[in-house]
Amino acid sequence: LRLGSIAPNFDADTTNGRINFHEYIGDNWVVLFSHPEDYTPVCTTELGAFAKSEPEFTKRGVKLIGLSANTIESHSGWIKDINELYDTNLTFPIIADKERKVAFLYDMLDYQDTTNVDSKGIAFTIRSVFVIDPKKTIRLILSYPASTGRNSAELLRVVDSLQTGDKQRVTTPINWVPGDDAIVHPSVNNDQAKVCKSESKGSSCSFSLTLAFRYFFRSTAS
Ligand code: BEZ
């Protein structure tokens, strides 16, 4: 799977019932993230953080969905623990992928082998993140080692960048956050950039010095 691939469809049991993944996406953005095993310490902190930050994702039209290579029964106990531990109310679905079929379909395993497990049977490592847009196109793929917790703020930042980029035809520089300067997308010509610039006034996308520099650079270069 690569950026730009259509997210493969699948049917699966989740903690919120059986789903068809493409139906679950519907017209929304989706963040799909995965875990090799329930009750693993780093993953537990991540699920607590995702549950806490879910309203921020919802604000952006993003649905969360987790995956862990265990059963529904195991997931239910884990969710109860997480809610107690972090004082959360985890409501998004978690896929029961005991057979690691979805993990395999999405290249989440270290090697192309569903038997790639350690001595305790934990698959190293099913710790991916996919950001999928409403057209069901994969827009971001991340793969984390077991030792390193993910960053929910960074995922929100990426969603903000992708959504701003799609809407305003801009790209965003390093460490960009909404309100910072953005860069005119190379596919935008000077006349279109002028329109973008005038339309952007007062919006959350700032077209100040950086953009002006690029815009004028493009103007004088053509
Ligand atoms: C964890 O702590 O979440 C973890 C431990 C072993 C493998 C994968 C994840």
Boltz pocket constraint, residues with backbone or C-beta under 6 A from the ligand:
constraints:
  - pocket:
      binder: B
      contacts: [[A, 36], [A, 37], [A, 40], [A, 41], [A, 42], [A, 43], [A, 44], [A, 122], [A, 123], [A, 125], [A, 146]]
      max_distance: 6.0
